[in-house]
């Protein structure tokens, strides 16, 4: 990977899932190029394939056909072990429902990715990230003692603690009230803006999409460039 985030390229990607006795086609020839260090919002109705897109880019899932390249590497061609190592070393995830480990304190949640990547000496960096998300005083607290907004701020810090060059965020404000969501949006923008990290964020939040360099829509299985400067249509379903 580069010092800045990796480029991402999807070429004629198809992805479908079996649901009971039928096949649900999610992506049907999706193609897009995302430049190194670019920040991109992805919008679309529920079930349109937005989260599937993130799973394909991270190598969690594989396309039925087509190519997904990250930093020039064909992710689908990598063995499962190499895809796992790629995620651990290069990818940060932020989820709608936080996904913090409930039996670990805030600090222990932040240190976990460092332990997985064999970087156990990152406590000072974890402390600086907690300060950046305004939670220095909650380092020893367990997640169930935090508000939803506080948990998401911890999740954001955890996603960045190992210095990923690719950050994938799936509805990071979707489970928060408007004011708390705005705070998380501001922090995400602040922490990623000057880092060179490539960011792909699935969102319905106008305030978050408007901060990105570019907006894409998932439309009938394809990725379509937003042609409306400065506006983001409401695609909630």
Helices and strands as residue ranges (DSSP letters): E 8-19, E 22-34, E 39-43, H 50-58, E 65-70, E 73-74, G 75-77, H 80-90, E 91-94, H 106-116, H 123-132, G 136-138, G 143-145, H 148-160, E 166-170, H 178-193, E 198-202, H 206-209, E 214-219, E 222-225
